[in-house]
């Protein structure tokens, strides 16, 4: 699953103004009639609920907007550059990595600063010796030069750790934002006509469009997230609680991509979204295994369900109930440690503990686990194979989400 990409976005520049004069038969002293250049095309990002990943941007490194056309004769304005719309899944967060400083902007979505009006932007005039000659070179503006940035591996990139500025989270279908506003067209020589200067040979260059390096990060929008080590039974649990059909196998990292399922109560009057996300390993908060891919999505859940199970290889050695409980307590503490290392706020979410594979435990072990507590929380013993206690688990999840 492609859930994070880095794109170089550059809006189109505005078209240059035109220096021209009206020349028609029987019309004396027609005067200046140079038109305004067209505005550059903006780059817009729009949320689309029909998309589930950022796969469409795999291999895409930059998106360049269309520049506006120069102004024409007879007061004709240049054509505006066409806007580019980038669609992303609902739940995508935009992080600003770096940008040029072309102007202060006002966005077409609340939560961001406002798009600049034409008069607020720095403009540069040019003068010609006579109509029709080539335009002089534009003086470089440091604020309009491409930004510098340091590229990190997207696999280890954590935009939410405060290193980058969060622009906006697109959480509704159809929600959109102008991330790069196009430049403004320059005024033609008609705009500079006055009583003192009736035949101006000057006009304006079009202004540069915004240029930004943006991280697109998809964060799944789920109500409950399953937290557990590989082979804890998370995928099997999701498959029996919902209609989801995740890949299930007796080997680590069977789940390589997040899976979502809809869990409903007995009469289908209520439901919630349950997420099975790749299992954690020790050091996940440092990028080991699939940890960052997992932890990135856990942040958006309302509640967490810790899924624990006694390893089958341990059960084969005929362990005592005390040894089984110690192993489960160790798993629980390790999971909480990884969550805390990534983001301490994750531990503030409401949670519950689920002990899976109940059908594999002896009566003695079951009794010991049923009376145990994990940080003061009594666990629920369930069996996905026999569907034992699944209704108790479902009701507990609904309580957490109230």
N, C-alpha and C positions, 0 to 999 in steps of 0.2 A: 504494500500500500504506500503510495506516495503522499505524504502528509505534510511535507515542508519543502519549499522551493525558494530560491533567491533569484529575483528578476531585476534587471537594469531597465528602468522605465524612463523614457524621454518624450515629453510632449512636443508637438510641432511648433516651430518658430512662426512668428507673425510675418506676413509678407511686407516688403518695402513699399513705401509711398512712391508716387510717380511724379516726376517733373515733366509737365507738358503744357502746351498752350493751344487754345482754340484757334483753329485756322479754317475759315469757311469763306466761300465766295460771297461778296457783298457784306461781310461782317468785319468791320474794322475794330482793331484793338479788342480781340476776343478775350484776351486775358488768360490767366492760368486756369487749367481744368484737370490737373492731376488728381487721380483718385486715391482712396485709402487702401492699403494692403489688407488682405484677408487675415482673420485670426487663425492661429495654429490649432490643430486638432488636439483635444484633451484626451487623457487616458482615464477611463472610468472602470471601476471594479464593481461588479454586481453579484449578489448572492442568488444562487439557483438551487432549489431543493431537489432537482432531478439529478444533480451531480453528487457523488459520494467521495471522490478523491481528487487530488490535484494532478492526476496522470496526464491530463492534456498539456501540462507545462513541462513534461519530462523532455530534457534536451533543449528547452527554450532558455536562452540566456538574456535576451533583451527584446524589448518591444519599443518601436520608434513610432511616434505620432506623425501625422501628415502636416507639412508646413503650409501656411497660407500662401496664396498667389499674390504677386505684386499688384499694386493698383494700376488701373488703366487710364486711357485718355477719356475725355468727355465726362469726367467726374465718375467714371465707373470704378466700383470697388472690386478688389480682387476676391476670388472665391476662397471661402474658408476651408481649412483642412478638415477632413472628416474625423469625427471622434472615433476612438477605438474602445470597445467594451470588452473587458475580460470577465468571464463568468467563473465563479468559484463556488464550492459547496457551502451551504449554510453552516456556520460554526467556524469559518475562517477568520483568523486574526491577522491584521496587517501590522508589521513592525518596521519602523524606519531605521535603516542602517546608516545611510548618509544621504545628503542632498546638496544641490546648489542653492544659491540664495537669490534667485531671480526677483522675487517679490514676496511680500506677505500675501497669503491667499485666504479665500473664504470658500469652504467646501459646500457641496450640495448635500450635506448630511450633518445633523447636529453632532457635536462632540469634537469637531475639528475647526481650525481657524477659518476665517472667511476668505472667499475668493477675492482677489484684488480687482479693483476697478481700474479702468484704463488710465485714469489720471494719477493713480498712485504709483505707477511703475516708471522707473528711470528710462528715459528715452534719449536717443542720440540722433542728432540731425546731421545731414550731409549737404554739401553744396556742389553744384556742377558749374563748369565754365559755360556750358551751353546745353541746350536740350539734346538728348539722344546719346551723349557720351556715356562711357562706362561709369558705374558707381565707384567711389573711392572705397578702400578697405575699411571695414568697421573696426573701431578701436576695441581691443579685447577688454572685457570687464571681468575682473576676478570673481565677482559674484555669479557670473554666468558660466564659469568654467566647470567641467565635470568634477564631481566630488571624488575624493580619495577614500579608500576603505581597505580594510584588511579582511581577506576571505578566510573563513574557517570551514572545517568539514561540516556539512549539514547534518551528518550523523551525530555529531557531538554538540551542535549548536543549541543553546537554550535561550531563546529570545526573552523569555519571561523572567530571567534572573536580574533584570534591571540594566543590562548592558545597552539595550536599544529602546527607543521610544515607541510606545504602543500608540498607533494611530487610531484604530477602530476595530471592533469585533462585529462582524456581519452575522447577525443571529436570526434574521427574518428573510423569508423568500422575497425577492424583489428589492431588498435594501441595497442601495448603491452609494458610492462616494467617488468624487473626482480626486484621484490621487496625484495626478500631474495635470495642471492647468496649462492649456496652450498659450503661446505668446500672443501679444496684441499686434495688429497690423499698424504699420507706420502711416502717418498722415502725409497726403500729397501736398504739392505746392499751393493748391487752392486754399488750404488752411492758413497759409502764411501771407496771404494778400492783405495789404493795408493801404491807407492813403499815402503813406510814405514809401511803400515798396509795392508798386503795382504789378511788377513782373518778377516775382521771387523765383530764384533758381535753386531753392532748397526744399528738402522734404525730410522724412524720417525713416530710419531703418526700423524694421519690425523687431519686436523684443523677443528674447529667448523664452522658450517654454520651460516649465519645471523639469528637472532631471533628478531622479531619485533611485536609490537602491532599496528595494522593498523585500522583506521576508514575508512570504505567505505561509502561515502555519494553520493547518487544519486541526481543530480541537473538537473531538466528538461530543455531541450534546446528549448525554445519557443521564438518567436519574440515579441509577445505582451502578457502581463499578465493582467487579470481582477482583479481589486482591489476593494473590497467592503465588507460590512457587510452581515451576513446571511440574506437570503430572499430578497436581492436587485435585483434579476433577472438575475444573471450572467449565471447560467446554461441554462435558457431559451434563453438568448441572444446568447450563444454559439451554441445552437441547430438550431437556425434560420440563423445564419451566416455561418455555416459549416454543414458537414454531421455527425458531432459527435452527439451521443445520450446519454448525461449525465442523471443521475437520477434527476428528478424534483419533488419537493413536497412543500406543503405549511407549512413547519416547518423548524426550524433552523438546520443547518448542514446537509442538504440533501446531499451535496457533501462532502464525507469523503476522497476521493482520487483525486488527480489532474487529470483533463481531458484535452485532446488536440484535436484541430480541425483544419482543413486546410481551410482557407478563401481565395477565389479567386476573382479576379475582374470580370467585366461583360463578357469579352471575354476569360477568363481563361489564359491570357498571363502572369499574375503575381499572386503570392499567398504568404501567410505567415501563420505561425503557431500561433494559439491563444490558450492560456492556461486558463482554468477555475480551479482555485485552491481554496481549502476550505476557507470559509469566515472568516474574522477577527472579534475579539471582543476586547473590551478595555482590555489592559494588555497582548495582544498577544505577544509583544516583550519580555515579562517576562515568556512566556511559557504557558499562560492561553489558554484554548480552544484548537484549532488546529493551533494556531498562528505560532509556530516555523516550523511546517510542511509546512505552507503556505510561510512564509518569506524566507525559505531556497531556494525555487524554483524561487521566484521573482527576486533574484539577477542575474540570467542568462538572463533575458529578455532584449530586446533592448528598448522597450517602455512600458508604463503602461496606462491602461484605467480605470479610476475611475468610478465605476458603483454605482450610487446613486438612491434612490427612496424614496418617501414619504411613511412612514409606513401605511399600510391599516387601522390599528386601529385608526391612527390619522385622516385619511380621513373620517372615519365613524363619527367623531365628528364635521364635517363641519368646518374645519380650514380656516383661512384667508390666502390669498396668502403670506402675510408677515410671518406668522407662518410656513408655508411650506418651504419657502426659508431659514428661520432661522434654521430649522431642517436639511436641506440639507447642509448648510454651516457648521453646527456643525459636521455632519458626515464626510465631507471632511477634516476638520481640525483634527479630531480624527484619520482618516486613515493616514494622513501625519505624525502625531505625532508618530504612531506606527512604520511606516517605518523609520523615523529618529532615533527612539530609538534603532532599530535593526541595522541599517547601514545607516549612513548619505548619503552615495553614491547613495542610491536608489532614493533620491530626485533630483539627477542630471540627471536622465533619462528623456527623452521627454515623455510627457503625454497629455492626453485629458480627458474631463469630459463628461460622458454619463448619462442622466437622463432617467430612464426606466419607463415603465407603463404609458406612455403618455395618453393612452385611458381611464385611470381612473380619470384623472384630469378634472376639470371644465375649461371652456374657460378662465375664469378670472385667474385661477392659471397658466394655460399654458402660457398666455401672460407675467405674472410676471416672470416665470422661464426662458422664452426665452430671456428676456432682462437682466437677471442676469449675474454675472461674478464670477468665482471662481479663486481667485489669479490671476486676469487679463485674465483668459481663459473663453471664451464664451462656455456654455454647449450645447450639442446636445440632444434634446428631441426625444426619439424613443419609438416605441411600438413593442414588439416582437409578440404580438397577431395580430395586423393589418399590421405588416411589414412597418409601417410608418417611414420614414427617415433612414431606414437601409442602403440604398445606400450612403447617406451622411456620415454615420458613417464609412462605409467600406472605402470610399475614404480618410477620415481623418486619418484612421489607416495607409493606404499606404503612406500618406504624412509624418507621423511620422517616418516611417521606411526607408525613402529615405536617 
